Amino acid sequence: RASDRAEPAILHGHPPCVDGKTMSMGGTITDAKASSAEDRSDAIIVSFDSRWHDALNSGRISCIIRKRIPKDAYEWLYVHVNSPIGAICGRAKINSASGITLIEAVNLADEIGLSEKEIYSYVGNGNSIGCYRIGSFELAMNPKKTGEINKLVNYNPPQSFLILSKPAKQIIDEMSEFCSIPAEGAES
């Protein structure tokens, strides 16, 4: 059949697709996770429970606590919201990422979006926690579900964080069409 012999098309400047997978020049799909220091972009992906979707999208959250954060500094935090949404829904500039004490976390409860009790429960027996302080949130105008991303990038949502490769970041940026939103209560 003629359709079996058709040349693969190039999608928005990306390499040709074969069986729904974008192939690099070497014939393999691009990995979302950076495999070397040279391959690292300036971004990480962090997964969130779906209950955080509205709070993140509205700009109500300016601090995010996590049990694990990267040792190196990154410029962007990409937000993957877990099931039932299952998509990269936005990104935010990382103003800082560091360890903070439990007391500091409790003092940031409003910015974190958790009650004091929820913070104590999340931190558990530890007395410190990782904290990302983020800038304004950029919505993905075209949020991509994991299955859609996997057509172009080998991507599995991270348990804690994933350091994004340079080619994957470029593809996700093009797919998602990020757009700045004003923080809640900010003047237009």
C-alpha positions in Angstrom: 0.0 0.0 0.0 1.1 3.5 -0.7 0.5 4.7 2.9 3.0 2.1 4.1 5.7 3.6 2.0 4.9 7.3 2.9 7.8 9.3 4.3 7.3 10.4 7.9 6.3 14.0 8.3 8.2 16.6 10.4 6.1 18.1 13.2 6.9 21.7 14.2 10.6 21.2 13.4 10.9 18.0 15.4 12.5 14.9 13.9 10.2 12.4 12.0 7.8 10.1 13.9 8.0 6.3 13.6 5.2 4.3 15.3 4.1 7.4 17.2 7.6 8.0 18.7 9.8 11.0 17.7 13.2 9.8 16.7 16.4 11.7 17.2 19.2 11.7 14.6 20.6 8.6 16.4 17.3 6.7 16.0 16.1 6.8 19.6 13.4 8.8 21.4 14.6 11.8 23.4 14.6 11.2 27.2 12.9 13.7 29.5 15.4 12.9 32.2 18.9 14.4 31.7 21.5 11.7 31.4 24.6 13.9 31.9 25.6 17.3 33.2 26.0 18.5 29.7 22.4 17.3 28.9 20.8 19.1 31.8 18.5 22.0 31.1 17.7 24.8 33.6 14.5 23.0 34.7 13.1 20.3 36.9 9.7 18.6 36.9 8.0 18.0 40.2 4.8 15.9 40.6 1.8 17.1 42.6 -1.4 15.5 43.8 -4.3 16.7 41.8 -5.7 18.6 44.8 -3.0 21.2 44.2 -4.1 21.9 40.7 -6.3 24.9 41.4 -4.0 26.4 44.1 -1.0 26.3 41.7 -2.9 27.5 38.7 -4.3 30.5 40.6 -0.9 31.6 41.9 -1.9 31.2 45.6 1.2 29.1 46.3 4.6 30.7 46.5 6.5 28.1 48.5 6.6 24.3 47.9 8.0 21.9 50.5 9.5 18.6 49.5 11.4 15.9 51.3 13.9 15.8 48.5 15.2 18.7 46.4 18.1 18.8 43.9 21.6 19.8 45.2 22.2 22.1 42.2 20.2 25.3 41.4 17.6 25.3 38.6 15.7 28.2 37.1 12.3 26.5 36.3 10.0 24.2 38.2 7.6 22.4 35.8 4.4 21.2 37.5 3.1 17.7 36.7 -0.3 17.2 38.3 -1.1 13.5 38.9 -4.2 11.5 38.1 -6.9 12.2 37.2 -5.4 15.2 35.4 -2.1 13.5 34.6 -0.5 16.4 32.7 2.2 19.1 32.8 0.0 22.0 33.7 2.4 24.9 34.2 5.8 26.1 35.4 7.2 28.7 37.7 10.6 30.4 38.1 12.5 29.1 41.1 13.6 32.0 43.2 15.4 29.7 45.7 15.6 26.1 46.7 17.1 25.2 50.1 16.5 23.3 53.3 14.4 25.0 56.0 13.6 24.1 59.6 10.2 22.7 60.6 9.6 26.0 62.4 10.4 28.0 59.3 8.0 25.8 57.3 5.2 26.4 59.8 5.8 30.1 59.6 5.3 29.8 55.8 2.0 27.9 56.1 0.0 30.4 54.2 2.5 30.6 51.3 2.8 26.8 51.3 -1.0 26.3 51.4 -1.0 23.8 54.2 -2.1 24.0 57.8 0.4 23.8 60.7 -0.9 20.3 61.4 -0.5 19.2 57.7 3.1 20.5 57.7 4.0 18.6 60.9 2.4 15.5 59.4 4.2 15.8 56.1 7.7 16.5 57.7 7.2 13.6 60.1 10.0 12.9 62.6 12.4 15.2 60.8 13.2 18.8 61.8 13.9 20.1 58.3 12.5 20.0 54.8 13.4 21.2 51.3 11.7 24.4 50.2 11.3 25.9 46.7 10.3 29.6 46.7 8.7 30.2 43.4 7.8 33.3 41.4 4.8 33.8 39.3 3.1 30.7 37.8 2.9 30.2 34.0 -0.1 28.2 32.8 0.3 25.6 30.1 -2.2 27.0 27.6 -2.1 23.5 26.0 -1.5 21.1 28.9 -0.2 17.8 27.8 -1.1 14.5 29.3 1.7 11.9 29.9 0.6 9.9 26.9 0.8 12.9 24.6 4.2 13.8 25.9 5.4 10.2 25.3 4.7 10.6 21.6 7.7 13.0 21.5 9.7 12.4 24.7 10.4 9.3 26.9 8.7 10.7 30.0 7.5 9.2 33.3 6.3 11.6 36.0 8.8 11.7 38.8 8.2 10.5 42.4 10.1 13.5 43.8 11.8 15.5 41.0 13.3 15.0 37.5 16.1 17.1 36.0 14.8 17.9 32.5 17.1 17.3 29.5 17.7 20.3 27.1 15.9 18.7 24.1 12.9 17.6 26.2 12.5 21.0 27.7 12.4 22.6 24.3 9.8 20.0 23.1 7.6 20.4 26.2 7.8 24.2 26.0 6.7 24.1 22.4 3.9 21.6 23.1 2.6 23.4 26.3 2.6 27.1 25.2 3.2 28.5 28.6 1.6 31.9 29.5 2.1 34.1 32.5 -0.8 34.7 34.9 -1.1 37.4 37.5 -0.7 36.2 41.1 -4.0 36.1 43.1 -4.7 39.6 44.4 -2.2 41.2 42.0 -3.3 44.3 40.0 -3.7 43.8 36.3 
